[in-house]
Amino acid sequence: RMKMRANKALKEQRKKEEEHRLMIKNAKVHRSQQVVETWKIRKSKEAKEKMKEINEDKVNKQIKDEEKRERIQQAEMASKSWRDIKGKEVEQKQQEKITKEKEEKRLKAKDDSEKLLSSELAFKAWADKKEQLLKESLKQKLLK
């Protein structure tokens, strides 16, 4: 009877130790998953902010270039004597041309902005893939 009790107590102790070991292992997996999620969120936010800054810089540069070209064009127009001869008709055509160029540049800037957004989505897909690989490697390490 003593031997049976000892065996039973030993089995219970081993069972408790195994449960404790599994609980610790699950906690480690959970913590590592939280770390991966935090990293992914941080990288995604950083990428979005960087894309916004790049996009704003490009748009601002395009606007400045456009204003510079306008000033140059206006200075050239003012210096030409034919403008005085032909009068308002030539000036109106030139203004329509400038307006058309402005609109084309704005459309181009909008298109560039959409391209940046698509590249941001590609980065997010890459980050998701990287996270999956990290999770798999963590599972492999924990299983060993």
Accessible surface in RSA format (square Angstrom, percent):
REM  Atomic radii and reference values for relative SASA: ProtOr
REM  Chains: A
REM  Algorithm: Lee & Richards
REM  Probe-radius: 1.40
REM  Slices: 20
REM RES _ NUM      All-atoms   Total-Side   Main-Chain    Non-polar    All polar
REM                ABS   REL    ABS   REL    ABS   REL    ABS   REL    ABS   REL
RES ARG A   1   221.31  92.9 185.00  94.3  36.30  86.4  59.42  81.2 161.88  98.1
RES MET A   2   151.88  78.7 146.53  97.0   5.36  12.8 127.41 108.3  24.48  32.4
RES LYS A   3   164.66  80.3 157.80  96.8   6.86  16.3 105.50  95.0  59.16  63.0
RES MET A   4   143.40  74.3 137.75  91.2   5.64  13.4 109.99  93.5  33.41  44.3
RES ARG A   5   159.43  66.9 153.23  78.1   6.20  14.8  59.92  81.9  99.51  60.3
RES ALA A   6    61.02  56.1  47.94  74.0  13.08  29.8  56.61  79.7   4.40  11.7
RES ASN A   7    79.20  54.6  77.75  75.1   1.44   3.5  15.28  36.8  63.92  61.8
RES LYS A   8   136.29  66.5 133.16  81.7   3.13   7.4  78.63  70.8  57.66  61.4
RES ALA A   9    61.02  56.1  51.49  79.5   9.53  21.7  56.75  79.9   4.27  11.3
RES LEU A  10    78.88  43.9  77.01  55.1   1.87   4.7  78.44  55.1   0.44   1.2
RES LYS A  11   145.21  70.8 140.24  86.0   4.97  11.8  84.12  75.7  61.09  65.1
RES GLU A  12    88.72  50.9  86.54  65.5   2.18   5.2  34.47  66.7  54.25  44.3
RES GLN A  13    99.50  55.6  95.77  70.0   3.74   8.9  29.81  63.4  69.69  52.9
RES ARG A  14   147.38  61.9 142.94  72.9   4.44  10.6  50.37  68.8  97.00  58.8
RES LYS A  15   136.11  66.4 129.18  79.3   6.94  16.5  78.43  70.6  57.69  61.4
RES LYS A  16   141.38  69.0 136.90  84.0   4.48  10.7  82.87  74.6  58.52  62.3
RES GLU A  17    99.38  57.1  91.50  69.2   7.88  18.8  44.80  86.7  54.58  44.6
RES GLU A  18    77.28  44.4  74.71  56.5   2.57   6.1  40.63  78.6  36.65  29.9
RES GLU A  19    98.31  56.4  92.26  69.8   6.05  14.4  41.34  80.0  56.97  46.5
RES HIS A  20   100.48  54.9  96.74  67.2   3.75   9.6  70.41  72.6  30.07  35.0
RES ARG A  21   127.79  53.7 124.90  63.7   2.89   6.9  68.35  93.4  59.44  36.0
RES LEU A  22    80.98  45.1  80.98  57.9   0.00   0.0  80.98  56.9   0.00   0.0
RES MET A  23   121.35  62.8 115.75  76.6   5.60  13.3  79.50  67.6  41.85  55.4
RES ILE A  24    72.10  41.0  70.05  52.2   2.04   4.9  72.10  51.9   0.00   0.0
RES LYS A  25    51.85  25.3  49.72  30.5   2.13   5.1  26.99  24.3  24.86  26.5
RES ASN A  26    96.64  66.6  92.15  89.0   4.49  10.8  25.49  61.4  71.14  68.8
RES ALA A  27    42.25  38.8  33.49  51.7   8.76  19.9  41.12  57.9   1.12   3.0
RES LYS A  28   102.83  50.2  98.80  60.6   4.03   9.6  45.39  40.9  57.44  61.2
RES VAL A  29    35.78  23.5  35.78  32.4   0.00   0.0  35.78  31.1   0.00   0.0
RES HIS A  30   103.67  56.7 102.77  71.4   0.90   2.3  73.33  75.6  30.34  35.3
RES ARG A  31   135.20  56.8 134.44  68.5   0.76   1.8  61.05  83.4  74.15  44.9
RES SER A  32    21.46  18.1  15.97  21.3   5.49  12.6  19.48  41.5   1.98   2.8
RES GLN A  33    62.60  35.0  62.53  45.7   0.07   0.2  14.54  31.0  48.06  36.5
RES GLN A  34    93.94  52.5  90.44  66.1   3.50   8.3  34.12  72.6  59.82  45.4
RES VAL A  35   100.62  66.2  96.90  87.7   3.72   9.0  99.87  86.8   0.75   2.0
RES VAL A  36     1.05   0.7   0.61   0.6   0.44   1.0   1.05   0.9   0.00   0.0
RES GLU A  37    71.77  41.2  71.77  54.3   0.00   0.0  35.94  69.5  35.84  29.3
RES THR A  38    87.61  62.3  84.66  85.8   2.95   7.0  63.59  85.4  24.02  36.3
RES TRP A  39    66.80  26.8  65.46  31.7   1.35   3.2  51.58  27.5  15.22  24.7
RES LYS A  40    40.07  19.5  40.07  24.6   0.00   0.0   7.98   7.2  32.09  34.2
RES ILE A  41    90.86  51.7  88.32  65.8   2.54   6.1  90.81  65.4   0.05   0.1
RES ARG A  42   117.85  49.5 113.96  58.1   3.90   9.3  54.64  74.7  63.22  38.3
RES LYS A  43    65.75  32.1  64.90  39.8   0.85   2.0  21.68  19.5  44.07  46.9
RES SER A  44    17.36  14.7  14.75  19.7   2.61   6.0  10.66  22.7   6.70   9.4
RES LYS A  45   124.52  60.7 123.32  75.7   1.20   2.9  73.24  65.9  51.29  54.6
RES GLU A  46    78.24  44.9  73.15  55.3   5.09  12.1  40.03  77.4  38.21  31.2
RES ALA A  47    14.64  13.5   7.49  11.6   7.16  16.3  14.14  19.9   0.51   1.3
RES LYS A  48   100.40  49.0  99.74  61.2   0.66   1.6  46.64  42.0  53.76  57.3
RES GLU A  49   105.62  60.6 103.77  78.5   1.85   4.4  35.77  69.2  69.85  57.0
RES LYS A  50   136.13  66.4 134.19  82.3   1.94   4.6  78.57  70.7  57.56  61.3
RES MET A  51    40.20  20.8  39.43  26.1   0.77   1.8  38.78  33.0   1.42   1.9
RES LYS A  52   141.58  69.1 138.00  84.7   3.59   8.5  84.54  76.1  57.04  60.8
RES GLU A  53   106.03  60.9 104.83  79.3   1.21   2.9  34.60  66.9  71.44  58.3
RES ILE A  54    68.97  39.2  67.27  50.1   1.70   4.1  68.77  49.5   0.20   0.5
RES ASN A  55    34.45  23.8  34.45  33.3   0.00   0.0   2.44   5.9  32.01  30.9
RES GLU A  56   101.70  58.4  98.24  74.3   3.46   8.2  35.67  69.0  66.03  53.9
RES ASP A  57    93.85  65.7  87.93  87.5   5.92  14.0  28.14  66.2  65.72  65.5
RES LYS A  58    99.49  48.5  96.49  59.2   3.00   7.1  56.26  50.6  43.23  46.1
RES VAL A  59    47.93  31.5  47.93  43.4   0.00   0.0  47.93  41.6   0.00   0.0
RES ASN A  60    78.24  54.0  76.64  74.1   1.60   3.9  15.23  36.7  63.01  60.9
RES LYS A  61   130.16  63.5 127.48  78.2   2.67   6.4  94.98  85.5  35.18  37.5
RES GLN A  62    50.23  28.1  47.99  35.1   2.24   5.3  32.07  68.3  18.16  13.8
RES ILE A  63    82.65  47.0  82.50  61.5   0.15   0.4  82.62  59.5   0.02   0.1
RES LYS A  64   141.50  69.0 137.21  84.2   4.29  10.2  81.56  73.4  59.94  63.9
RES ASP A  65    45.27  31.7  43.82  43.6   1.45   3.4   8.19  19.3  37.09  37.0
RES GLU A  66    16.25   9.3  15.88  12.0   0.37   0.9   4.48   8.7  11.77   9.6
RES GLU A  67    83.79  48.1  82.36  62.3   1.43   3.4  26.45  51.2  57.34  46.8
RES LYS A  68   120.15  58.6 120.09  73.7   0.06   0.1  62.61  56.4  57.54  61.3
RES ARG A  69   110.47  46.4 109.43  55.8   1.05   2.5  49.24  67.3  61.24  37.1
RES GLU A  70    32.56  18.7  32.44  24.5   0.12   0.3   8.00  15.5  24.56  20.0
RES ARG A  71   147.69  62.0 141.76  72.3   5.93  14.1  70.51  96.4  77.18  46.8
RES ILE A  72    86.58  49.3  83.47  62.2   3.11   7.5  86.48  62.3   0.10   0.3
RES GLN A  73    39.21  21.9  39.08  28.6   0.13   0.3  13.44  28.6  25.77  19.5
RES GLN A  74    86.96  48.6  82.41  60.2   4.55  10.8  24.73  52.6  62.23  47.2
RES ALA A  75    63.42  58.3  49.43  76.3  13.99  31.8  57.72  81.3   5.70  15.1
RES GLU A  76    89.50  51.4  86.99  65.8   2.51   6.0  31.21  60.4  58.29  47.6
RES MET A  77    17.65   9.1  17.63  11.7   0.02   0.0  17.63  15.0   0.02   0.0
RES ALA A  78    70.08  64.4  43.19  66.6  26.89  61.2  43.67  61.5  26.41  70.0
RES SER A  79    93.04  78.6  53.69  71.7  39.35  90.7  50.82 108.2  42.22  59.1
RES LYS A  80    93.89  45.8  86.96  53.4   6.93  16.5  45.62  41.1  48.27  51.4
RES SER A  81    82.87  70.0  74.98 100.1   7.89  18.2  46.10  98.2  36.78  51.5
RES TRP A  82    91.78  36.8  91.36  44.2   0.41   1.0  85.40  45.5   6.37  10.3
RES ARG A  83    66.32  27.8  65.03  33.2   1.29   3.1   7.14   9.8  59.18  35.9
RES ASP A  84   124.60  87.3  95.50  95.1  29.10  68.8  34.13  80.3  90.47  90.2
RES ILE A  85   146.35  83.3 114.20  85.1  32.15  77.5 121.12  87.2  25.23  68.5
RES LYS A  86   131.61  64.2 109.05  66.9  22.56  53.7  60.40  54.4  71.20  75.8
RES GLY A  87    27.73  34.2   0.00   N/A  27.73  34.2  27.52  75.5   0.21   0.5
RES LYS A  88   180.36  88.0 173.95 106.7   6.40  15.2 117.13 105.4  63.23  67.4
RES GLU A  89   110.88  63.7 103.74  78.5   7.14  17.0  37.39  72.3  73.49  60.0
RES VAL A  90    22.98  15.1  22.40  20.3   0.58   1.4  22.55  19.6   0.43   1.2
RES GLU A  91    62.72  36.0  62.56  47.3   0.16   0.4   7.83  15.2  54.88  44.8
RES GLN A  92   114.10  63.8 108.76  79.5   5.33  12.7  33.24  70.8  80.86  61.3
RES LYS A  93   131.24  64.0 125.83  77.2   5.42  12.9  78.10  70.3  53.14  56.6
RES GLN A  94    37.92  21.2  36.00  26.3   1.93   4.6   1.86   4.0  36.06  27.4
RES GLN A  95    75.30  42.1  75.14  54.9   0.15   0.4  34.90  74.3  40.39  30.6
RES GLU A  96   102.59  58.9  94.41  71.4   8.18  19.5  44.84  86.7  57.76  47.2
RES LYS A  97   115.73  56.5 110.05  67.5   5.68  13.5  62.94  56.7  52.79  56.2
RES ILE A  98     7.88   4.5   7.75   5.8   0.13   0.3   7.75   5.6   0.13   0.3
RES THR A  99    84.37  60.0  83.93  85.1   0.43   1.0  63.50  85.3  20.87  31.6
RES LYS A 100   137.89  67.3 132.02  81.0   5.86  14.0  79.59  71.6  58.30  62.1
RES GLU A 101    48.46  27.8  47.87  36.2   0.59   1.4  23.65  45.7  24.81  20.3
RES LYS A 102    57.92  28.3  57.84  35.5   0.08   0.2  11.41  10.3  46.51  49.5
RES GLU A 103    89.90  51.6  89.65  67.8   0.25   0.6  38.23  73.9  51.67  42.2
RES GLU A 104    93.39  53.6  87.59  66.3   5.79  13.8  38.48  74.4  54.91  44.8
RES LYS A 105    54.72  26.7  51.40  31.5   3.31   7.9  47.28  42.6   7.44   7.9
RES ARG A 106   143.19  60.1 136.29  69.5   6.90  16.4  53.52  73.2  89.67  54.3
RES LEU A 107   103.53  57.7  98.77  70.7   4.76  12.0  99.38  69.8   4.15  11.2
RES LYS A 108   123.84  60.4 117.73  72.2   6.11  14.6  95.18  85.7  28.67  30.5
RES ALA A 109    13.37  12.3  11.91  18.4   1.46   3.3  12.82  18.1   0.55   1.5
RES LYS A 110   130.52  63.7 123.43  75.7   7.08  16.9  74.51  67.1  56.01  59.7
RES ASP A 111    66.08  46.3  64.15  63.8   1.93   4.6  18.38  43.3  47.70  47.6
RES ASP A 112    26.97  18.9  25.53  25.4   1.44   3.4   9.14  21.5  17.83  17.8
RES SER A 113    35.51  30.0  33.14  44.2   2.37   5.5   9.35  19.9  26.16  36.7
RES GLU A 114    97.02  55.7  90.60  68.5   6.42  15.3  39.62  76.6  57.41  46.9
RES LYS A 115   126.57  61.7 120.75  74.1   5.81  13.8  77.27  69.5  49.30  52.5
RES LEU A 116    28.26  15.7  27.60  19.7   0.66   1.7  28.26  19.8   0.00   0.0
RES LEU A 117   102.89  57.3 100.34  71.8   2.55   6.4 102.38  71.9   0.51   1.4
RES SER A 118    64.99  54.9  57.77  77.1   7.22  16.6  42.76  91.1  22.23  31.1
RES SER A 119    47.09  39.8  38.81  51.8   8.28  19.1  42.47  90.4   4.62   6.5
RES GLU A 120    25.80  14.8  25.73  19.5   0.07   0.2   6.24  12.1  19.56  16.0
RES LEU A 121   112.07  62.4 106.53  76.2   5.55  13.9 106.90  75.1   5.17  13.9
RES ALA A 122    63.61  58.5  50.10  77.3  13.51  30.7  58.28  82.1   5.33  14.1
RES PHE A 123    60.80  30.4  55.41  34.3   5.39  14.0  60.11  36.4   0.70   2.0
RES LYS A 124    81.23  39.6  80.54  49.4   0.69   1.7  61.56  55.4  19.67  21.0
RES ALA A 125    60.96  56.0  50.89  78.5  10.07  22.9  55.79  78.6   5.17  13.7
RES TRP A 126   126.79  50.9 120.59  58.4   6.20  14.6 100.50  53.6  26.29  42.7
RES ALA A 127     1.60   1.5   1.60   2.5   0.00   0.0   1.60   2.3   0.00   0.0
RES ASP A 128    55.62  39.0  51.29  51.0   4.33  10.2  24.26  57.1  31.35  31.3
RES LYS A 129   140.71  68.6 134.17  82.3   6.54  15.6  83.67  75.3  57.04  60.8
RES LYS A 130    90.21  44.0  88.61  54.4   1.60   3.8  36.10  32.5  54.11  57.6
RES GLU A 131    12.57   7.2  12.00   9.1   0.57   1.4   2.48   4.8  10.10   8.2
RES GLN A 132    92.58  51.8  92.10  67.3   0.48   1.1  33.07  70.4  59.51  45.1
RES LEU A 133    98.60  54.9  94.39  67.5   4.21  10.6  94.76  66.6   3.84  10.3
RES LEU A 134    74.18  41.3  71.00  50.8   3.19   8.0  73.86  51.9   0.32   0.9
RES LYS A 135    52.93  25.8  50.92  31.2   2.01   4.8  13.10  11.8  39.83  42.4
RES GLU A 136    83.24  47.8  82.01  62.0   1.23   2.9  30.61  59.2  52.62  43.0
RES SER A 137    49.95  42.2  44.18  59.0   5.76  13.3  39.11  83.3  10.84  15.2
RES LEU A 138    44.28  24.7  44.28  31.7   0.00   0.0  44.28  31.1   0.00   0.0
RES LYS A 139   106.95  52.2 105.33  64.6   1.62   3.8  52.96  47.7  53.99  57.5
RES GLN A 140   104.31  58.3 104.22  76.2   0.09   0.2  32.04  68.2  72.27  54.8
RES LYS A 141   146.85  71.6 130.53  80.1  16.32  38.9  78.56  70.7  68.30  72.7
RES LEU A 142    44.36  24.7  32.49  23.2  11.87  29.8  34.69  24.4   9.67  26.0
RES LEU A 143   123.60  68.8  95.60  68.4  28.00  70.4  95.82  67.3  27.79  74.8
RES LYS A 144   201.73  98.4 138.88  85.2  62.85 149.6 112.14 100.9  89.59  95.4
END  Absolute sums over single chains surface
CHAIN  1 A    12537.0      11751.6        785.5       7184.0       5353.0
END  Absolute sums over all chains
TOTAL         12537.0      11751.6        785.5       7184.0       5353.0
